[in-house]
């Protein structure tokens, strides 16, 4: 398996954050899940594989990004305005802290604790790989009120070969939102789902695999709208959109948590299999 991070178009050296190992990338494998972490994107995910097959693309930013009315996006790979300032990084493999991570880490479980500062926000990201699942937890705190255009959490840049999506709410199990994801000009850059849902899923036909993302925790404030942005041939990108056109109140602390799990299925049965997995992932 080879992960290739493209060189910047300008020919400049890749961005290096203020903290972290002197490695361009770290590849973490736990069971059937492989996760790429990139130095150039502030040690956020860069690609997710299942059973050796890529489910996402490296051609994007992952994690959390804020959009401010006066400046635009700040966070992860959005370096066009200002980089987020990392406060701390901690890597754990099989429950043991790794002071000096190597370029490849293999074990039964992995955990990354990442803290940063983005203007008035303290941001904590915890990424875990265990039991063939990816868990992501994001906590945001601010002491002062901050107006936002929006904030995106849990960005997953699914491969442009992903062919369909499915989403639902636990309160209405018989009602699902579904559709094909195509490359046609009339759906270029179209947003799909655009609703508050508890889970969503996509199917990648080249690998014969699907992925299910389920929200496990959200705060009461800010809303959470799931959307997939169709941008062929680059990606079909998932966003959890919050605080759109709203002000985050002073003293706010909120935590969002999501799990992503995978399976193998045919185009004919993947929706039923995805719904079954979504039910399995429901908090008990």
N, C-alpha and C positions, 0 to 999 in steps of 0.2 A: 504494500500500500504506500503510495507516494503523495505527500501533500506539497504542492508547489504554490508559493505565495508570489504573485506577480510583482515585478519591480515597478516602482512609481513611473508614470508616464513622463514626468519631468526629468527623470534620471537622477533625482536627488536621493540621498540616503533615506531609508524608511525612518519614520518618527520613532523616537525612543522615549518612553515615559520616564518620569522622575524616580520611579521605584521599580524593582523587579530584577530577575536574573538577566545576565548578559547573554540571552539566547533570542534568536528571532522568533522562535515558536516552541511550544511544548505540545507533544502528542500524548494524550492520556487514553489508555485502553483498559476498560473494566468489563469483562464478559463480552457481550455482543456490541457494546457501544464504544465508539471511539470519538473523542472530543479534541479538536484543535484549539489551542489558546495562542493568541498572537501578541507579540510585543508591540507591534505597530498600531494595534487597536486597543492599547491600554490593558492588556491581559483580559480581554473579553473573548467569548467563543468566536471561532472563525469558520468552523465547519463541524457538522455532526454526521457520523457514519453509523450505520447499523449493519452488522454482519458483513463488514468490509465494503459496503456500498454506500456512496455518498447520498444523503437525504437532503442536504443543503449545499449551497455554493459559498465559496470564499469571497465572491464579488459583492460584499456588502458589509454593513455594520450590524452588530448584535448587541444585546444588553438593553441599557436604558439611555435615552437621550431626551433632553429638555429643549423646548423651543420657546425662547423669550421674545417678547414683542419688539425689543430694541436691538436685538443682535441676531436672532435666528437660533440654529441648533448648536448645542454644546453637549458633548458626551461621546463615549466610545470612539469610533473612528471619525467623528465629525470634528476635524481639526481646523476647518476653514475660518473659525472665529477665534476660539481659544480652547486649549486643552483642559480637561478636568485634571485637578491636582490629586494624585493618589496619596492617601494617608497611610495605608498599610496593606500588605499582602501576606497571606498565610496559606501554604500548601500542605495538604495532609493526604497521605496514601495509607490505606488500611488503618486509619485512625492515628497514625504516627506523623507528627509534623516533619516536613522535609525542609530543612534550612536552605539547601542548595539544590533545587530541582534540576534534573537532567533533561535532555531534549526528548526523551521517551520515558514515560512512566506507565507501568503495568501493574495492576493489582486487583483486589476484589472490590475496593471502593476508593473514591477520590472525593476530596472536598477543597474548594478554594474559597477563602474569605477575603473579600476585597472591599476596602473602604476608600472613599474619595470625597472631594469637596467640589461642588459645582455652584459657584456664586454663593447664594445664601443657603444652599441645600447640603446637608450631610447625607451621603448615599452609601448604603451598605448592600453589596451583592454577595450572595452565597450560592455557589454552584456545586452540586453534588452529582456524582455518577455512582449508582449502586443498583443492584437487582435488575440490571439491564434497562434502567430508567434514568432520565435526566431530571433533576430537581433544581429549580431556580427560585431563589427568594430575594426580594428587593424591599429594602426598608428606606423610607425617605423621611427626613426630619428637617424642619426649618423653624428658627426662633422668630422670624419676621414674616409678614404677609408678602407673598410673591405673585404678581400677575404672570400668567403663562398663556402662550398660544395653545400649547398642549404638552403632554409628556407621553412618550412611548416606552412601554416595558416589554420584555420578552420577545424582542424582534428575532424572528427566525426566517432567514432567507432561503426558502425552499427552492430546490432546483427548478429551472425553467421547464423541465420535462414533467413536473407534477401536473396531472391531468384532471383532477377533480377535487372538490372539497365537500365537507359535511360538517354541520354544526347544530347544537341543540341546547335546550335548557332542561334541567331535571324536573321542573314544575310542570312541563308539558312534554313528556317522553315520546308521545306519538307525533309530535310536530318537529320536523327538522328542516334546516336550510341546506340546500345542496345545489350543486351545479358543476358544469364542466369549466375547466380553465384552458383557454385556447390562445393561439398566437394571432388570431385574425385582427386586422386593423381596427375594426369597430369596438374591440374590447381592450385595445392597448391602453395601459395605465388606468384601467377601470378598478374600482374598489368593490370587493364582494363582502358578504355577511353584514357588516355595518350595524350590528346589534349587540346588545348585552346577552351573551351566551355563557354557559358553564363549561362547554368544551367545543373543540373543533378538531377536524381531522383532514388529512390530505392523502392522496394516493400517488405513488411514483411508479409508473408502469415498467420502466426499463429494469428496475431492480425487483419488481413484483412485490414491493413493500409499501406499508402505509405507516403514518404516524398520527398519534392522538395527543393533543394538548388539553389538559384539564386544569382549570383554576381551582386551587385548594383554599385560598384565603385572599380576601380583598378588604380594604377599609370601607367604612360607610360613606366617606366623602369622595368626591371627584368623579364618580362614575367609572365604568370600564366597558368600553366598546371594542369588540373584536373586529378586525378587518384584514382582508388579504388584498394586497396591491399587485395587480397583474402587470408585470413589466418584462415581457419577452423581448429579446432572448436572454435577459439577465437573471430574473428570478420571479417567483410568485411569493411575495413577502408577507408574513404575518406580523401584525402589530396589535398590542393591547393599548388602546388610546384612552388617556385619562386627563382630567382637568382641562378639557378643550375650551379655550376662551374664558377660563375661570381663574380666580385668585386662590392660591393655596393659603389657608389661614395661618396666622401667627401661632406658633406653638404646635403645629401639626406634626404628628408622627403616624405614618401609615405603612403597613406591610402588605405586599402582594406576593403570592406564592403559586407556582405552577409546576406540574409534572408533565413530562413528555415521554411517552412509551411507544413502542413500535411492534409491528407484526408483518407477517408475509401473507399475501392474499392475491387472488386473481381479480381482474377487473369486474367480474360478475358477482363476486362475493365480498369485496373489500368493505362495502358500506355496512353490511350486517356484522362483519368482523370488527369494524371500527366502533360501531355502537356497543357491541359487547365489551370491548376493551374500555370504552368510556365509562360504562357502568362499573366495571371492575375497579377503575381508578377512583371512583367516588369515595370521598371520606366517610368512614363508618362511625 
